[in-house]
């Protein structure tokens, strides 16, 4: 939303005359989110899941935090990609709804992937949410370590880097 507003109000042009490269500008937008949101996730895991519901946390909290950072990076990169496609804030919000609802429904949080049709099961692998939900169940509730969850971590990382790269390339093309 901040990136779309900067494009709407013309402040993005002010940033373009600075010696910043596109990836540095995007990193400045992504890093604060990547630092703060995983801390809130840890607070909710310990405050709600463990504190209120009394669910035992069996896995590595450090691993959960580290992968949460990667996951938030992937979603922030998705947000930047949407911002590079949208011309105004309303359009960005509609694109977000168009993308986010299917991602959530195919994540495995509401319907287990095993009960989905084959096409939907494979389509869900394009979503970082699917990989993160699988990872979270495996680490927090089953106590599995890196040897079991590395495919989900790689999936989140690959999707995040791909979305970040797409955003940077689209931004560079828009600024020429």
N, C-alpha and C positions, 0 to 999 in steps of 0.2 A: 504494500500500500504506500509506503514511504517513497519507493522508487517511482511509482505511477504518479504520485502527487508532485514529485520533483519534475517529472516530464511535463505534467499539465501546467505547472506554474512557471516553467522556464528556468528553474534553478539548476537543472541538470546541465544546461549550457555553461553556467558559471563554473561548474565542476570540470567541464571538459577543457577549459582553458588553463587549468592547473596542470602541473607536470605528472599527475597521477595516470597510471596505466589502468585499463578497464578492470583487470583482475584485482588491483589494489582498491579501487572504488567498491567493487562488489565484496571484497573481503571486509572492508569497513562496515558494510551493511550486515554481513552474515556473522561476524565474530561476536558482537554483543549478544545476539540471540543464542548462538551456540554455547556461550558461557552460562547464561542465566536460565534457560529453559531446562537443561538437565539437572540443575540444582533444585528447581521446582519439582521435577519428576522424582528426585530422591526424597524430597519433603513429602510428596503425596504417597510414595511407597511406604515410608516409615510412619507417616501420620495417619493415613487412611487404611491402607492394605494391612499393615502390621499392627498399627495402634488401635484403630476402631474395630476392624474385623478380626483381628488376632491371627491372621494368616502367617505361618512361619516363613521366614525368608531363609532359604536353604543355600543359595548360591553366593557368588562373589559380588559384593556391592560395587567394588572397584571396576570389575569388568562391565557390570551393568551401566555404571556412569560413563565409562569410556565409550561404549557402543552407543549410549544415548547421545553423546556429543556428535558422533558420526551420523546418527539418525537425524538429529536436528539440523546438521549441515545439509543433509540430503533434502529435507523438507524446505529449508530456507532457499536452497538452490532451485527447488520447484517453484517457490514463490517468485524468485527473480526471473525465472523463465516465463512465468505468467505475466510478470510486469513488462517484460520485453515484447510480449505479444499484444497486450492490451493498450488501447489508446487513451482510456480514461478509467477512473476508479470503478465505476459501475460495470464496465466491461470486464475488468479484472475480477470483480467479485462473482460475476456470472461464470467466468471461466473456472474460477476456483471451485464453485459448487459443482460444475459439470465434471471436474476431475476428482474432487475430494470425495463425493458420495460413492462413486463406484470403487474408489480405492478403499474406503472404509468397509463397504459391504463385502468386498473380496479379500479383506485382510485376514480372515480366519478368526476374528474376535466375535463375530455374530454367528457365523456358520463355519463349521470345520471344513478345511479344504478337501478332506477326504470325501465329504458328501456333495461336493460340487461336481459338475460335469467336467470332463477332461479339458475342454477348451477354456472354461472359466478358471480351472485350477492352474493351467499354464499362463493364462492372462494375468492372474493375480501375482505372478512372479515379477511383473514389471513394476509392482508397487513396493516402495520402501516400507510401507506400513505392514505388509504381509510378513516381510523378513523380520521386522522389529517385534511384531506380536509373537512369532515363533521363537525368536531369541529370548524375549522376556519370559515366556512360559518355561523354556528350557533352563534358563539360568536362575531365575528367582524362585520358582516353585519346585523344580526337579533337582536343582543343585548341579547341573551339568557345567562342565568347564569349556575352555576354548576348543578342545579337541572335538566337541560335539556341535558347537555353534558357529564354527568358522565359515560354513557356507552362507549362513544368514548375514554375517558381518561383511563378507565379500560382496554379497548382493546389495546391501545398503550402500557400501562404499562405491561400488561401480555405478549404481544409479545416481548417487550424489555427485560424483565427479563428472558423469555424462551430462547431467542437468546444469551443473556449474559451467561446463565448457560450452554447452549450447547457449546459455545466457550470455557469456562473454562474447561469443562469435556474433550472436544476434545484436548485441549492443554495439560492437565494433562496426557492424554493417549499417546500423541505424545512424551512427555518428559520422559516417563518411560523407 
